[in-house]
Amino acid sequence: MIVGSRRGPAVATALIGIVLLAAPSAFGAEPPKPDLSVDIQRRMARTLGDVLVWYERTPAGERMAWGGLGACVALGVCVTLERAVRLRRRSVIPNDFLARFLDRLHEGRLDGGKALDYCEMHPSPAARVALAAVRRWGRPAVDLERAVGLAHRWESEQLRRNVGTLRRITAMAPLVGLLGSLLAADRLMRENGDATLAQALPALADALSPLISGVAVGVVAMVLYDMLTTRVERLGAALDRLGAETIDAVAMTTVVAAPTLASYPSTPHIRLGEPSVERRPIVSIPVRESAPRRLRDEPSLGA
């Protein structure tokens, strides 16, 4: 009886598992769909194969132009994605660091050591700009401004890195497209020299494709360059404001001894009600008197 009581739950569990496994086929459930990523990879591979076949059939001169345009597009996409990730505001100036650091600094809850540790615990361009002033805690404001200015210049250059590549693509892509169109037009004219104008126009229209593509790539690169440059300028202005506020807060918490002018009078002061004392020179220098001028006894020449 004990064995039977133990086998009962096990058999029931096995039957429930079999029913659950057989339920989809019993009710006519659809088979699992293929993975979407596999379908996307197949389409991308098919498209890449078609592009390579078309590239091999293209003449040598036009192939060079299309290859240059493809390199411009790939380089522009890489630079744009890299700068878009690096120029995020939360990566350059984290809101948590900005609010907590400035509030604690203005309230006097951070001294030099605590502020230094707080900046090192939150590595970012904003923390490095503030760290330039915190490391010189207790120095005059001129030293703080010089250090913050150097740090701000360095961080601005790092934010602006690789952005100039888009400007070069803006100038180079239309020229590469123009070169490809000229080479294609030259090839068509050599092959179809006896063709009429009506017959040559469709071929010339195809020859303008590299130029149109190059101009389009240049326009897109110029727009992206303006967008990234504007973002860099805004982030640089925010870093400048952060540095100025840090300098003011550090300078206010630093006590600097004001220079005093000490006068050392040569003679004691005269107080009211006291008899005046005749002042005598400390060193007496004798002065030789000039001898009186004597009149000449001789008569003048006109006498």
C-alpha positions, 0 to 999 in steps of 0.5 A: 500500500505504501508503494502504491501511494508513492507511485500515484503522484508520480504517474499523475505528474507523468501523464500531465507532462505528456498531455502538455507536450501533446497539446499543441499538436492536438489543437493544431497549433502553428509551428514556431516561426523562424527567427527574425534575425536570421531572415534579416541576415539573409536579406543583408547577405543577398543585398551585399552580393548584388552590390558586389556583382554590380561593382565588378561589372562597373568600368574601372574609372567609375568603380574608383568613384563609386568606391570613394563615395562608399568610403565617404559614406562608411566613414561618415556613418562611423564618425556620426555614430561615435560622436553621437554616443560620446557627445551625450549630455549625460556622458559629458555633464552628468546631472547627478554630479552637477547638482550634488557637487555644486549644491554641496560646494555652495553650502560649505559641506565640501572641503578640499579633500572631500571635493577631490574625492567626489570628482575622482569618483565621478569621472567625466569631462565636467568632473575633470574641469571642476577637478582643475580648480579643486586641486588648487584649493586655497590658491588665489583666484588667478591660479584657479582661472588659469587651471580651469581654462587649460582644462576647459580647452583640453576637454573642448578639443576632445569633444571636437575630435573627429567632427572635422572629418564630416567637413572634409567629407562635405568637400570631398564627396562632390568632387569624387562624384564629379570625377566619376561623372566625367570619366563615365561621360568620357567613356560613353563619348568614346564608345558612342561617338556616332550616336545622335543626341537623342540616343546619347541623352539616356547614357549621359543621364546615367553618367550623372549618377556619381555626381548626384550621389556625391552631392547628396552625400556632401549635403548630408555630411554638412548637416551632420557636421552642423548638428555636431558642432552645435552640440559641441558648442553647447557642451563647451558653454556648459563646461565653462559655466561649471568652471566659473561656478567652481572657481567662485565657490572655491574662492569664497571658501578660501580666506586670503590675507589682505595686504596691509600698508604699514607706515613708519613715520620719521617723527612722532605724531603731535597730539592735541594739547601737547606743546609743540616741540621744535624739530631739528634736523638729524644731520646738519649740512653746512651751507657756504655763503656766497661772497658779496659782489664788489663793484669794479673801480675802473670806469666803464668803456663808454665813460 
